[in-house]
């Protein structure tokens, strides 16, 4: 893609109405939609004959960001994937990041400009996260700095175990059974993790664990 050529996007999602809306938003901004299909598998097949700079996967696609996205990454590793989902859906965020998605845009408060910016960022080789997801991992006060993140070093071994299991989608009860502790004790560990890491949502814990190598792609 050159500076004079439009960004080319492939849309994948179960709902034709949503894809039509996304197409209108992107094309208004000068972004070319070169394909619109119902499944990620269809997108992977179409990419064999149609060139695209970004694949945008809609939130309603089943297994969003998971095994199906692996199919795109395996067949077309140079094409980044942007996932549209929900900020509170930790499973979807974990699956998307584990599958190699380069961006995650939550739809609750997203405006047209957010979708456009997300596509442009991912097409430029950047990693994009919705502002609320990025903010959920930022320190509670003051702007971000360039100092190394040492928060992981402050975690105890038990907290690392709990964080890893949370990021793998385990409930408090399941974690308690695996570690031989009570569910109340796990709830305390979970609350302490959120305080130590300055996050407010389980989805942010998942993002933190992925970024710091506590969980990896399947």
C-alpha positions as CSV (number, residue, x, y, z in Angstrom):
1,X,0.0,0.0,0.0
2,X,1.4,3.4,-1.0
3,X,0.6,6.8,0.4
4,X,-1.6,7.6,-2.6
5,X,-3.6,4.3,-2.6
6,X,-6.7,3.9,-0.3
7,X,-6.6,1.4,2.5
8,X,-8.3,-1.8,1.4
9,X,-10.5,-3.6,3.9
10,X,-12.2,-7.0,4.0
11,X,-15.3,-7.1,6.3
12,X,-16.3,-10.4,8.0
13,X,-19.4,-10.7,10.2
14,X,-22.7,-12.6,10.5
15,X,-25.0,-9.6,10.2
16,X,-25.3,-8.0,6.7
17,X,-26.8,-4.9,8.2
18,X,-23.8,-4.2,10.4
19,X,-21.4,-4.9,7.5
20,X,-23.4,-2.5,5.4
21,X,-23.1,0.2,8.1
22,X,-19.3,-0.4,8.5
23,X,-18.9,-0.2,4.8
24,X,-20.6,3.1,4.6
25,X,-18.5,4.6,7.4
26,X,-15.2,3.4,5.9
27,X,-16.0,4.4,2.3
28,X,-17.1,7.9,3.5
29,X,-13.5,8.2,4.8
30,X,-11.9,7.1,1.6
31,X,-11.2,3.6,2.7
32,X,-12.0,0.9,0.1
33,X,-14.1,-2.1,1.1
34,X,-12.9,-4.9,-1.2
35,X,-15.0,-7.7,0.2
36,X,-17.9,-8.3,2.7
37,X,-18.5,-11.9,3.8
38,X,-20.4,-13.7,6.5
39,X,-17.5,-15.7,8.1
40,X,-13.8,-15.5,8.7
41,X,-13.3,-18.7,6.7
42,X,-15.0,-17.0,3.7
43,X,-12.6,-14.0,4.2
44,X,-9.6,-16.3,4.2
45,X,-10.7,-17.9,1.0
46,X,-11.5,-14.6,-0.7
47,X,-8.1,-13.2,0.3
48,X,-6.5,-15.7,-2.1
49,X,-7.8,-13.7,-5.0
50,X,-8.5,-10.2,-3.5
51,X,-5.8,-8.0,-2.0
52,X,-6.6,-6.4,1.4
53,X,-4.6,-4.4,3.9
54,X,-6.8,-5.1,6.9
55,X,-9.5,-7.7,7.8
56,X,-12.2,-6.3,10.1
57,X,-14.0,-9.0,12.0
58,X,-17.4,-8.1,13.4
59,X,-18.4,-8.8,17.0
60,X,-21.3,-11.2,16.0
61,X,-19.0,-13.7,14.3
62,X,-18.8,-16.8,16.4
63,X,-15.5,-17.6,17.9
64,X,-14.4,-14.1,17.1
65,X,-10.7,-13.8,17.1
66,X,-10.2,-17.4,18.0
67,X,-9.7,-20.5,15.8
68,X,-11.2,-18.8,12.7
69,X,-8.8,-15.8,13.0
70,X,-6.0,-18.3,13.2
71,X,-7.0,-19.4,9.8
72,X,-6.5,-15.9,8.4
73,X,-3.2,-15.5,10.2
74,X,-2.0,-18.9,9.0
75,X,-2.9,-18.4,5.3
76,X,-2.2,-14.6,5.1
77,X,0.2,-13.7,8.0
78,X,1.0,-10.3,6.5
79,X,-2.6,-9.1,6.7
80,X,-3.5,-7.6,10.2
81,X,-6.9,-8.4,11.8
82,X,-9.0,-5.8,13.6
83,X,-11.7,-7.2,15.9
84,X,-14.9,-5.4,16.8
85,X,-16.3,-6.6,20.1
86,X,-17.2,-5.5,23.6
87,X,-15.0,-4.1,26.4
88,X,-16.4,-6.4,29.0
89,X,-16.1,-9.6,27.0
90,X,-12.8,-11.0,28.4
91,X,-13.1,-14.2,26.5
92,X,-13.4,-12.4,23.1
93,X,-10.5,-10.1,24.0
94,X,-8.3,-13.0,25.1
95,X,-9.2,-15.0,21.9
96,X,-8.5,-12.1,19.7
97,X,-5.1,-11.3,21.1
98,X,-4.1,-14.9,21.3
99,X,-5.0,-15.4,17.7
100,X,-2.7,-12.5,16.7
101,X,-5.2,-9.7,16.2
102,X,-3.5,-6.3,15.8
103,X,-6.5,-4.3,17.1
104,X,-9.6,-4.5,19.3
105,X,-12.3,-1.9,19.1
106,X,-15.1,-2.1,21.7
107,X,-18.4,-1.0,20.2
108,X,-20.2,0.3,23.3
109,X,-19.1,3.9,23.0
110,X,-17.4,3.7,19.6
111,X,-18.1,6.5,17.1
112,X,-17.6,6.5,13.3
113,X,-14.2,8.1,13.8
114,X,-13.0,5.4,16.2
115,X,-13.6,2.7,13.5
116,X,-11.8,4.8,10.9
117,X,-8.8,5.5,13.3
118,X,-8.6,1.8,14.3
119,X,-8.4,0.7,10.6
120,X,-5.8,3.3,9.8
121,X,-3.7,2.5,12.8
122,X,-3.7,-1.3,12.1
123,X,-3.0,-0.7,8.4
124,X,0.0,1.4,9.4
125,X,1.4,-1.5,11.4
126,X,0.4,-0.2,14.8
127,X,-1.5,-2.0,17.6
128,X,-4.8,-0.5,18.3
129,X,-6.9,-0.8,21.5
130,X,-10.1,1.1,22.3
131,X,-9.4,4.1,24.6
132,X,-11.3,2.6,27.5
133,X,-9.3,-0.7,27.3
134,X,-6.0,1.2,27.1
135,X,-7.1,3.5,30.0
136,X,-8.1,0.5,32.1
137,X,-4.4,-0.5,32.2
138,X,-3.0,3.0,32.7
139,X,-2.0,4.2,36.2
140,X,-4.9,5.7,38.1
141,X,-3.3,9.2,38.2
142,X,-1.0,11.1,35.9
143,X,-0.1,10.6,32.2
144,X,1.7,7.6,30.9
145,X,5.5,7.7,31.1
146,X,8.3,5.9,29.4
147,X,9.4,4.3,32.6
148,X,9.5,0.5,32.5
149,X,6.4,-1.3,33.8
150,X,7.6,-3.0,36.9
151,X,4.1,-4.0,38.2
152,X,4.5,-7.6,37.2
153,X,7.6,-7.9,39.5
154,X,5.4,-6.8,42.4
155,X,3.1,-9.8,42.1
156,X,3.5,-12.8,44.4
157,X,3.8,-16.2,42.9
158,X,0.2,-16.9,44.0
159,X,-1.0,-13.8,42.4
160,X,0.7,-14.8,39.2
161,X,-1.1,-18.1,39.3
162,X,-4.4,-16.5,39.9
163,X,-3.9,-13.9,37.1
164,X,-2.9,-16.6,34.6
165,X,-6.0,-18.7,35.4
166,X,-8.2,-15.6,35.2
167,X,-6.7,-14.8,31.8
168,X,-7.5,-18.4,30.7
169,X,-11.2,-17.8,31.5
170,X,-11.4,-19.7,34.8
171,X,-14.1,-18.7,37.3
172,X,-13.2,-18.0,41.0
173,X,-14.6,-21.3,42.0
174,X,-12.6,-23.2,39.3
175,X,-9.4,-21.4,40.3
176,X,-10.1,-22.2,44.0
177,X,-10.5,-25.9,43.2
178,X,-7.3,-25.9,41.1
179,X,-5.2,-24.2,43.8
180,X,-6.8,-25.8,46.8
181,X,-8.1,-22.5,48.2
182,X,-11.5,-21.1,49.0
183,X,-13.5,-19.1,46.4
184,X,-13.4,-16.1,48.9
185,X,-9.6,-16.2,49.0
186,X,-9.5,-16.2,45.2
187,X,-11.9,-13.2,45.2
188,X,-9.5,-11.4,47.5
189,X,-6.5,-12.2,45.3
190,X,-8.4,-11.0,42.3
191,X,-9.3,-7.7,44.0
192,X,-5.7,-7.2,45.0
193,X,-4.5,-7.8,41.5
194,X,-6.8,-5.1,40.2
195,X,-5.5,-2.7,42.8
196,X,-1.8,-3.6,42.2
197,X,-2.2,-3.4,38.4
198,X,-4.5,-0.3,38.5
199,X,-7.2,-1.9,36.4
200,X,-10.9,-2.0,36.8
201,X,-12.2,-4.8,34.6
202,X,-11.5,-8.5,34.1
203,X,-10.9,-7.7,30.4
204,X,-8.0,-5.5,31.4
205,X,-6.5,-8.3,33.5
206,X,-6.6,-10.5,30.4
207,X,-4.9,-7.8,28.3
208,X,-2.2,-7.4,31.0
209,X,-1.6,-11.1,31.2
210,X,-1.2,-11.4,27.4
211,X,1.1,-8.4,27.1
212,X,3.4,-9.7,29.9
213,X,3.6,-13.2,28.6
214,X,1.7,-14.9,31.4
215,X,-0.6,-16.5,28.7
216,X,0.3,-17.2,25.1
217,X,-1.4,-18.1,21.9
218,X,-2.7,-21.6,21.6
